[in-house]
Amino acid sequence: MSAPNVALNDLAERMMRTMAFEPTAGQRKAISAMERLLGSRTNAATLVLRGYAGTGKTTLVGALVKSLMDVKWPVVLLAPTGRAAKVLAAHAQLGASTIHRRIYRMAGDDGEGWGMMVAPNRDRGALFIVDEASMIGRSVGEGAFGDRDLLSDLLEHIFSSDHNKLLLIGDPAQLPPVGSELSPALNVSDLRAMGANAGMIELTEVVRQAEDSGILSNATALRSLLAPPADPAEVEHSYQPTFSAFPDVHRVDGHDLQDILETAYAQDGDDEVCVICRSNKRAYQYNQQVRMRIHGYEEELSPGDRLMVVKNNYLWAGLNGDQELIANGEPITVKRVHGSEERYGFRFADITVNWWNGRVDRELDVKVILDTLASESPALPGPRMKELAQRVAEEITATKRSERIKLLRSDPYANALQVKYAYAVTAHKAQGGQWLTVFVDQGYVTEEMIDREYVRWLYTSITRATQRLYLLNFHARFWGEE
């Protein structure tokens, strides 16, 4: 489907009429930049829209999508995670997909192991809008998409078809992808080096309707700490945050946590409460508290448990129907627990789960590896994964290498789904999601540890909350009392 012949100045006027509030000067510049993007005749035309929390990115996207839909301009909405895709779809009132579901398909069975390849793009003349672009990295190995360069693959997919355009949206103050110092998808020079004809517009002014939000007020104060010092000669720069209490921002310590958690779960439900921690060890402790004291779960896995996949898996969705990837970071819910066992020096459980694949809810029968639940690492460490594969391979009797590899990659134990509890997560796992109520735990932090990266962690964490934010166990100096 190709883009229609539309007077672009009329499109800009449509956007401003659609917005419920008078656009800020920055938003007007962004609308003009979008207008130029849509009118561009260059190949791989790309615009980066950078904006901090509360600057109106969401409002702009909603107005843009509605205006384009009114004139039948094809639009494709993408986000790095399932939860982020749901948030984007709700704001834009249009279906959204995860990036991996859109741009990848399973590689052929060539005996060389599971993998993905870039899918063909059948859209022509479409605007691709990718939200939460700060999460899109280029790292390979243990990243969210294994050995794939996600940003490069995204550009390849979009621009493999004629006249497509790309709008990348993200917050530069949020955490960059794991293993990176910067977010390459928000960096114009990186994008240009990869072949995109990229420009950038940045929103910095907090919109009027966000000024009463204590969550956004505190986020803005944190963001100001990340700004370069006014005096370039200044060597010492304090990154110590100072929070302000608001009706939607609360100070809480561990003694009050149980009652507040119970109230939050009763008020908002399981899917709209999240605890964000500094470490997987701390997250596991909070997960157990929520599971036992709020839900009354006594077993290691119980029906109703909320889990998060922490390693790409190519096996189980295919065994249960259409062949597709269950990606790192995706939430699943336990429906039934069929049993557990110990084998190869690891513990496993057979369970039935509910999984939203980006289009529909699916019920899958899967085998999960229980060792990951309490692990202090993000997923099962590489040496342990290698050990499991070797132990399974020792029992394979086939002599041909290609046949042995085929049997190994279809073995349910070697490919057991790696999961963690999802009630409390690290900021990297929470990124891209939003919850009505969020608890942010300070964790172990000394004064020397309060640096730029800590502030970015804190900013990312508190901006996951949309209605209520609880700052848990933060030292008095965070409240300006010392």
C-alpha positions as CSV (number, residue, x, y, z in Angstrom):
1,M,0.0,0.0,0.0
2,S,1.4,3.4,-1.0
3,A,1.1,6.8,0.7
4,P,-1.7,9.0,-0.7
5,N,-1.2,12.3,-2.3
6,V,-1.9,14.7,0.6
7,A,-1.3,18.4,1.1
8,L,1.2,18.2,4.0
9,N,0.4,21.6,5.4
10,D,-3.2,20.4,5.8
11,L,-1.8,17.4,7.7
12,A,0.0,19.7,10.1
13,E,-3.2,21.7,10.6
14,R,-5.1,18.4,11.3
15,M,-2.6,17.5,13.9
16,M,-2.9,20.8,15.8
17,R,-6.7,20.6,15.6
18,T,-6.5,17.0,17.0
19,M,-4.5,18.0,20.1
20,A,-6.5,18.7,23.1
21,F,-4.2,21.5,24.2
22,E,-2.4,24.4,22.5
23,P,0.9,23.0,21.3
24,T,4.1,24.3,22.9
25,A,6.7,26.0,20.7
26,G,8.7,22.8,20.8
27,Q,5.7,20.7,19.7
28,R,5.1,23.1,16.8
29,K,8.7,22.6,15.7
30,A,8.2,18.8,16.0
31,I,5.1,19.0,13.8
32,S,7.0,20.9,11.2
33,A,9.8,18.3,11.3
34,M,7.2,15.5,10.9
35,E,5.8,17.4,7.9
36,R,9.2,17.6,6.3
37,L,9.8,13.9,7.0
38,L,6.6,12.9,5.3
39,G,7.3,15.1,2.3
40,S,10.9,14.0,1.9
41,R,11.9,12.3,-1.3
42,T,15.3,11.0,0.0
43,N,15.9,7.4,0.5
44,A,15.8,6.0,4.1
45,A,14.3,9.3,5.4
46,T,14.4,9.2,9.2
47,L,13.5,11.5,12.0
48,V,14.5,11.1,15.6
49,L,12.0,12.7,18.1
50,R,13.8,12.9,21.5
51,G,11.8,14.1,24.5
52,Y,11.9,13.9,28.2
53,A,9.0,12.7,30.4
54,G,6.2,15.2,30.3
55,T,7.2,17.0,27.1
56,G,4.2,15.7,25.1
57,K,5.7,13.0,22.9
58,T,2.6,10.8,23.5
59,T,0.2,13.6,22.6
60,L,2.1,14.3,19.3
61,V,2.1,10.6,18.3
62,G,-1.6,10.3,19.0
63,A,-2.3,13.4,16.9
64,L,0.0,12.3,14.1
65,V,-1.5,8.8,13.8
66,K,-5.1,10.0,13.9
67,S,-4.3,12.6,11.2
68,L,-2.6,10.1,9.0
69,M,-5.4,7.5,9.4
70,D,-7.9,10.2,8.4
71,V,-6.2,10.6,5.1
72,K,-5.5,6.8,4.6
73,W,-1.7,7.2,5.0
74,P,-0.3,3.7,6.0
75,V,1.2,3.7,9.5
76,V,3.0,0.9,11.2
77,L,3.5,1.1,15.0
78,L,6.4,-0.8,16.7
79,A,7.9,-1.0,20.2
80,P,10.8,-3.1,21.7
81,T,8.6,-5.0,24.2
82,G,5.1,-6.3,24.4
83,R,4.1,-4.0,27.2
84,A,5.5,-1.0,25.4
85,A,3.6,-2.0,22.3
86,K,0.4,-2.2,24.3
87,V,1.0,1.3,25.8
88,L,1.7,2.7,22.3
89,A,-1.4,1.1,20.8
90,A,-3.6,2.6,23.6
91,H,-2.2,6.1,23.1
92,A,-2.4,6.0,19.3
93,Q,-5.7,4.1,19.1
94,L,-4.2,1.8,16.5
95,G,-2.7,-1.7,16.7
96,A,1.0,-2.0,17.6
97,S,3.5,-4.8,17.3
98,T,6.8,-5.7,19.0
99,I,9.7,-5.0,16.7
100,H,10.8,-8.7,16.7
101,R,7.4,-9.9,15.6
102,R,7.3,-7.5,12.7
103,I,10.9,-7.6,11.4
104,Y,12.0,-11.2,12.0
105,R,11.0,-14.7,10.8
106,M,12.4,-18.0,11.8
107,A,15.4,-19.2,9.7
108,G,15.2,-22.4,7.8
109,D,16.0,-25.8,9.3
110,D,19.6,-26.0,7.9
111,G,21.1,-28.0,10.8
112,E,23.1,-25.0,12.1
113,G,20.9,-24.1,15.0
114,W,17.9,-22.0,15.8
115,G,17.9,-18.4,14.5
116,M,16.1,-15.5,13.0
117,M,16.3,-13.7,9.6
118,V,15.0,-10.3,8.6
119,A,11.5,-10.7,7.1
120,P,10.5,-9.2,3.8
121,N,8.6,-5.9,4.1
122,R,5.4,-5.7,2.1
123,D,4.5,-2.1,3.1
124,R,5.3,0.6,0.6
125,G,5.2,4.3,1.3
126,A,4.4,3.8,5.0
127,L,5.4,5.7,8.0
128,F,7.0,3.4,10.6
129,I,6.7,4.8,14.1
130,V,9.0,3.1,16.7
131,D,8.5,4.1,20.3
132,E,10.9,3.6,23.3
133,A,13.7,3.7,20.8
134,S,16.3,4.3,23.6
135,M,16.0,0.5,24.3
136,I,17.1,-0.5,20.7
137,G,20.7,-1.6,20.7
138,R,23.3,-3.0,18.5
139,S,25.1,-5.3,20.9
140,V,25.4,-9.0,20.1
141,G,25.8,-12.1,22.2
142,E,23.8,-12.0,25.4
143,G,21.5,-9.1,24.4
144,A,17.8,-9.1,24.0
145,F,18.0,-10.5,20.5
146,G,20.9,-12.8,20.8
147,D,23.4,-12.5,17.9
148,R,21.2,-10.0,16.0
149,D,22.1,-6.4,15.5
150,L,18.5,-5.1,16.2
151,L,18.9,-1.6,15.0
152,S,20.6,-2.6,11.8
153,D,17.9,-5.2,11.2
154,L,15.2,-2.7,11.8
155,L,16.6,-0.3,9.3
156,E,17.1,-3.1,6.8
157,H,13.5,-4.3,7.1
158,I,11.9,-0.8,6.9
159,F,13.9,0.5,4.0
160,S,13.9,-2.7,1.9
161,S,10.6,-1.5,0.5
162,D,10.3,1.8,-1.5
163,H,9.4,5.2,0.0
164,N,9.0,4.1,3.6
165,K,9.9,6.6,6.3
166,L,10.9,6.1,9.9
167,L,10.1,8.1,13.1
168,L,12.1,7.0,16.1
169,I,10.8,8.2,19.4
170,G,12.6,8.0,22.8
171,D,13.8,9.6,25.9
172,P,17.6,10.3,26.0
173,A,17.6,10.4,29.8
174,Q,16.5,6.8,30.1
175,L,18.9,3.9,30.5
176,P,20.7,2.9,27.2
177,P,20.6,-0.7,26.0
178,V,22.5,-3.2,28.1
179,G,26.2,-2.9,27.4
180,S,26.0,0.5,25.7
181,E,26.8,4.0,27.0
182,L,24.4,5.7,24.6
183,S,21.3,4.8,22.8
184,P,22.3,4.4,19.1
185,A,18.7,4.7,17.8
186,L,18.5,8.2,19.2
187,N,21.9,9.2,17.9
188,V,21.8,10.9,14.5
189,S,25.5,10.2,13.7
190,D,25.1,6.5,14.4
191,L,22.0,6.3,12.2
192,R,23.7,8.2,9.3
193,A,26.7,5.8,9.5
194,M,24.2,3.0,9.0
195,G,22.7,4.5,5.9
196,A,19.7,6.4,7.3
197,N,19.1,10.0,6.1
198,A,18.4,11.1,9.7
199,G,17.5,14.4,11.3
200,M,16.6,15.1,14.9
201,I,14.1,17.3,16.9
202,E,14.2,17.5,20.7
203,L,11.4,18.4,23.1
204,T,12.5,19.9,26.4
205,E,9.6,22.0,27.6
206,V,7.2,20.3,30.0
207,V,3.6,20.7,28.7
208,R,1.2,22.7,30.9
209,Q,-1.1,19.7,31.6
210,A,1.8,17.8,33.1
211,E,2.9,20.5,35.5
212,D,0.7,19.2,38.4
213,S,2.1,15.7,38.3
214,G,4.5,15.1,41.2
215,I,5.9,12.1,39.3
216,L,6.8,14.3,36.3
217,S,8.0,17.1,38.6
218,N,10.5,14.7,40.3
219,A,11.5,13.3,36.9
220,T,12.2,16.8,35.6
221,A,14.4,17.5,38.7
222,L,16.3,14.3,38.1
223,R,16.8,15.1,34.4
224,S,18.2,18.5,35.3
225,L,21.0,16.7,37.2
226,L,22.0,15.0,33.9
227,A,22.4,18.3,32.1
228,P,26.0,19.5,31.5
229,P,27.3,22.0,34.1
230,A,26.7,25.6,33.2
231,D,30.4,26.2,33.8
232,P,32.5,23.9,31.6
233,A,35.4,24.3,34.0
234,E,33.4,22.9,36.9
235,V,35.0,19.6,37.9
236,E,32.8,18.6,40.9
237,H,29.2,18.0,40.0
238,S,26.8,16.7,42.5
239,Y,24.4,14.0,41.3
240,Q,22.5,13.8,44.6
241,P,18.8,13.8,43.9
242,T,16.4,15.6,46.2
243,F,12.8,14.3,46.0
244,S,9.6,16.3,46.7
245,A,6.5,14.7,48.1
246,F,3.2,15.2,46.2
247,P,-0.2,13.6,46.4
248,D,1.0,11.1,43.8
249,V,4.6,10.7,45.2
250,H,5.0,9.0,48.6
251,R,7.9,8.2,50.9
252,V,7.7,4.8,52.5
253,D,9.8,2.5,54.5
254,G,9.8,-1.3,54.8
255,H,7.5,-1.2,57.9
256,D,4.6,0.2,55.9
257,L,5.2,-1.8,52.7
258,Q,3.0,-4.7,53.4
259,D,-0.2,-2.6,53.9
260,I,0.6,-0.3,51.0
261,L,1.2,-3.3,48.7
262,E,-2.0,-4.9,49.7
263,T,-3.9,-1.7,49.0
264,A,-2.2,-1.3,45.6
265,Y,-3.0,-4.8,44.5
266,A,-6.6,-4.5,45.7
267,Q,-7.0,-1.2,43.9
268,D,-5.2,-1.7,40.6
269,G,-4.9,-5.5,40.1
270,D,-2.0,-7.8,39.4
271,D,-1.1,-6.3,36.1
272,E,-0.8,-2.6,37.2
273,V,1.6,-2.9,40.1
274,C,5.3,-3.2,39.9
275,V,8.3,-3.0,42.2
276,I,11.6,-1.8,40.6
277,C,14.9,-2.8,42.1
278,R,18.6,-2.3,41.5
279,S,19.5,-6.0,41.4
280,N,18.1,-9.4,40.5
281,K,18.8,-10.5,44.1
282,R,16.7,-7.7,45.6
283,A,14.0,-8.3,43.0
284,Y,13.8,-12.0,44.0
285,Q,13.3,-11.0,47.7
286,Y,10.4,-8.6,46.8
287,N,8.9,-11.2,44.5
288,Q,8.8,-13.7,47.3
289,Q,7.2,-11.2,49.6
290,V,4.5,-10.4,47.1
291,R,3.9,-14.0,46.2
292,M,3.6,-15.3,49.8
293,R,2.2,-12.3,51.7
294,I,-0.1,-10.8,49.1
295,H,-1.1,-13.8,47.0
296,G,-0.6,-16.6,49.5
297,Y,1.5,-18.7,47.0
298,E,3.6,-21.3,48.9
299,E,4.9,-23.4,46.0
300,E,7.8,-22.4,43.8
301,L,5.3,-22.0,41.0
302,S,1.5,-21.6,41.4
303,P,-1.4,-21.1,39.1
304,G,-1.8,-17.3,38.6
305,D,1.9,-16.6,39.0
306,R,3.2,-13.8,36.8
307,L,6.5,-14.6,35.1
308,M,8.9,-12.8,32.7
309,V,10.9,-14.6,30.0
310,V,14.6,-13.7,30.3
311,K,16.1,-15.5,27.3
312,N,14.9,-15.8,23.7
313,N,13.2,-19.1,23.0
314,Y,12.5,-20.5,19.6
315,L,11.0,-23.9,20.6
316,W,7.8,-23.7,22.6
317,A,5.6,-21.5,20.6
318,G,6.4,-23.6,17.5
319,L,5.5,-26.8,19.3
320,N,2.2,-25.3,20.3
321,G,1.2,-24.0,16.9
322,D,2.7,-21.4,14.6
323,Q,6.5,-21.2,14.7
324,E,7.5,-17.9,16.4
325,L,9.9,-16.4,18.9
326,I,9.1,-15.9,22.6
327,A,11.4,-13.0,23.3
328,N,13.4,-11.9,26.2
329,G,11.3,-9.5,28.4
330,E,7.9,-10.9,27.5
331,P,5.4,-11.6,30.3
332,I,3.6,-14.9,30.7
333,T,1.1,-16.1,33.3
334,V,1.0,-19.6,34.8
335,K,-2.3,-21.3,34.2
336,R,-1.5,-24.8,35.5
337,V,1.5,-26.6,37.0
338,H,1.8,-30.2,36.0
339,G,4.9,-31.3,37.8
340,S,8.6,-30.8,38.4
341,E,11.7,-32.9,38.2
342,E,15.5,-32.8,38.5
343,R,17.7,-33.8,35.6
344,Y,21.2,-33.0,34.3
345,G,21.9,-31.2,37.5
346,F,19.1,-28.7,36.9
347,R,15.5,-28.4,38.1
348,F,12.6,-28.2,35.6
349,A,8.8,-27.8,35.7
350,D,6.1,-28.5,33.1
351,I,3.5,-25.8,33.1
352,T,0.7,-24.3,31.0
353,V,1.0,-20.6,30.5
354,N,-0.9,-17.7,28.9
355,W,1.2,-15.6,26.5
356,W,0.2,-12.5,24.4
357,N,2.2,-12.8,21.2
358,G,1.6,-9.3,20.0
359,R,-1.7,-10.1,18.3
360,V,-3.7,-12.6,20.4
361,D,-3.5,-14.5,23.7
362,R,-2.1,-18.0,23.3
363,E,-2.1,-20.9,25.8
364,L,1.2,-22.9,25.6
365,D,2.5,-26.0,27.3
366,V,6.1,-25.3,28.2
367,K,9.0,-26.7,30.2
368,V,10.7,-24.0,32.4
369,I,14.0,-24.2,34.1
370,L,13.5,-23.4,37.8
371,D,17.1,-22.5,38.5
372,T,16.7,-19.1,36.8
373,L,14.0,-17.9,39.3
374,A,16.4,-17.2,42.1
375,S,19.5,-16.5,40.1
376,E,21.4,-13.3,40.7
377,S,22.2,-13.0,37.0
378,P,19.7,-11.7,34.4
379,A,19.4,-15.2,32.9
380,L,21.2,-18.6,33.3
381,P,24.9,-17.8,33.0
382,G,26.7,-18.9,29.9
383,P,28.8,-21.6,31.5
384,R,25.7,-23.2,33.0
385,M,23.8,-23.1,29.7
386,K,26.8,-24.7,28.0
387,E,26.9,-27.4,30.8
388,L,23.2,-28.2,30.2
389,A,23.7,-28.5,26.4
390,Q,26.7,-30.8,26.9
391,R,24.8,-33.0,29.4
392,V,21.9,-33.3,27.0
393,A,24.2,-33.9,24.0
394,E,25.8,-36.8,25.8
395,E,22.6,-38.8,25.6
396,I,22.0,-38.2,21.9
397,T,22.9,-41.3,19.9
398,A,22.8,-40.0,16.4
399,T,26.1,-40.0,14.6
400,K,25.7,-37.4,11.9
401,R,26.5,-33.8,13.1
402,S,23.5,-32.2,11.4
403,E,21.2,-34.8,13.0
404,R,22.7,-34.3,16.4
405,I,22.3,-30.5,16.2
406,K,18.7,-30.9,15.0
407,L,17.9,-33.2,18.0
408,L,19.7,-30.9,20.4
409,R,17.8,-27.8,19.4
410,S,14.5,-29.6,19.6
411,D,15.2,-31.1,23.0
412,P,12.8,-29.8,25.7
413,Y,15.4,-29.7,28.5
414,A,18.2,-28.0,26.5
415,N,15.5,-25.4,25.3
416,A,13.6,-25.1,28.6
417,L,12.1,-21.6,28.9
418,Q,14.1,-19.3,31.2
419,V,11.9,-17.2,33.5
420,K,11.9,-15.0,36.5
421,Y,9.0,-13.8,38.7
422,A,7.5,-10.5,37.3
423,Y,6.2,-8.8,40.4
424,A,9.5,-7.1,41.0
425,V,12.0,-6.4,38.3
426,T,15.1,-4.5,37.5
427,A,14.8,-1.1,35.7
428,H,16.1,-2.6,32.4
429,K,13.3,-5.2,32.5
430,A,10.7,-2.5,33.4
431,Q,11.9,-0.1,30.7
432,G,9.2,0.4,28.0
433,G,6.4,-0.5,30.4
434,Q,4.0,1.6,32.5
435,W,2.1,0.7,35.6
436,L,-0.6,2.6,37.5
437,T,1.4,2.1,40.8
438,V,5.2,1.7,41.0
439,F,7.4,1.1,44.0
440,V,11.1,2.1,43.5
441,D,13.5,0.6,46.0
442,Q,16.7,2.5,46.7
443,G,18.7,-0.7,47.3
444,Y,22.3,-0.6,48.5
445,V,23.7,2.7,47.5
446,T,26.6,4.7,49.1
447,E,27.2,8.4,48.5
448,E,30.1,7.5,46.2
449,M,27.7,5.4,44.1
450,I,25.4,8.3,43.3
451,D,26.6,9.2,39.9
452,R,25.2,9.9,36.5
453,E,24.3,6.3,35.8
454,Y,22.5,6.0,39.1
455,V,20.4,9.1,38.2
456,R,19.5,7.6,34.8
457,W,18.5,4.4,36.6
458,L,16.3,6.4,39.0
459,Y,14.8,8.5,36.2
460,T,13.9,5.5,34.2
461,S,12.4,3.8,37.2
462,I,10.1,6.6,38.5
463,T,8.8,7.4,35.0
464,R,7.3,3.9,34.8
465,A,4.6,5.1,37.1
466,T,1.5,6.8,35.7
467,Q,-0.7,7.5,38.8
468,R,1.2,6.6,42.0
469,L,4.8,6.4,42.9
470,Y,6.2,5.0,46.2
471,L,9.9,5.7,46.9
472,L,10.9,2.9,49.1
473,N,13.7,2.9,51.8
474,F,15.4,6.0,50.4
475,H,17.9,7.6,52.7
476,A,17.0,11.0,54.4
477,R,19.5,12.8,52.2
478,F,17.3,12.1,49.2
479,W,14.6,14.2,50.9
480,G,17.0,17.1,51.7
481,E,17.2,16.2,55.4
482,E,20.9,15.8,55.7
